[in-house]
Amino acid sequence: LKTGFLKWKPDYDSAATEYGKAAVAFKNAKQYDQAREACLREAEAHENNKALFHAAKAYEQAGMMLKEMQRLPEAVQLIEKASMMYLENGTPDTAAIALERAGKLIENVSPEKAVQLYQQAASVFENEERLRQALEMLGKASRLLVRGRRLDEAALSLQKEKSIYKEIENYPTCYKKTIAQVLVHLHRNDYVAAERCVRESYSIPGFNGSEDCAALEQLLEGYDQQDQDQVSEVCNLPLFKYMDNDYAKLGLTLVVPGGGIKKKSPNAAQDKARGPATAGSHAEEEEDEYSGGLC
């Protein structure tokens, strides 16, 4: 990097190579802080040399050194910087893979940040029309949102997944995503959205008449009738139990409003009225109390 009377410009290319070798040596010696520093200097030399791809690689390596030091938020920051450089360099696939790697690193520490990284990676893949990879990233984001009980966002994420599966004509997976959507909406206590979701899915070829459709209709009926037994029975079907864990748990923990007590039929109400006089008089008092309306 030094300049002199006969050498007017620093030789960034050679400097980057030497810093790269130093980084490897430090890493092998498990001196991760020095390895990180060497990677950053290598990245700087590549940047000065306008070699963006190699600079991004060096930043990514520096991030991996920080990972070894358990400094995960800083590691993710550097990998994000690398992904921006990959995009600038015109290598979006590598950028998306870097974002996925960063998401995996931070998933257990900061699920919110991981969701953001997976969604960014999905956008990059989608722009490149690599829809299967985009779906994989969206799937990871949806599951993390459900795990973190961020159900409003999970519903939107699942809708996005379902739209892409429909676009690539993977209809059976659309049915599964509809089940996941319905479970999310019911956990949000939004029966109307759950019902609308099933109704809209009738436009998907083969959905009407499928076992998924029949199970969902049963589930919605049980939920609407406040029949906890019926809801639990449907949610224990293999169709629900063998979904991804996060969605299977939604099914197993679904409780209908009103404590799961079945709505009383008119006959049951009459039988109760014929009970002991005290109970009857108490019921009359209650009726009188609200006879003029709540106001």
Salt bridges, closest charged atoms under 4 A:
GLU18 OE2 - LYS21 NZ 3.77
ASP33 OD1 - ARG36 NH2 2.98
GLU37 OE1 - ARG36 NH2 3.93
GLU37 OE2 - ARG41 NE 3.65
GLU42 OE2 - HIS46 NE2 3.53
GLU60 OE2 - ARG101 NH1 2.03
GLU74 OE1 - ARG71 NH2 2.88
GLU80 OE1 - LYS113 NZ 3.04
ASP93 OD2 - ARG130 NH1 2.31
GLU100 OE2 - LYS104 NZ 3.79
GLU100 OE2 - LYS140 NZ 3.15
GLU126 OE1 - LYS160 NZ 3.18
ASP152 OD1 - ARG188 NE 2.61
GLU153 OE1 - ARG150 NH2 2.80
GLU161 OE1 - LYS177 NZ 2.97
ASP190 OD2 - ARG188 NH1 3.69
ASP212 OD2 - LYS176 NZ 2.83
ASP227 OD2 - LYS262 NZ 3.96
ASP244 OD2 - ARG143 NH1 3.58
ASP246 OD1 - ARG147 NE 3.05
ASP271 OD1 - ARG274 NH1 3.01
GLU286 OE2 - HIS282 NE2 3.59
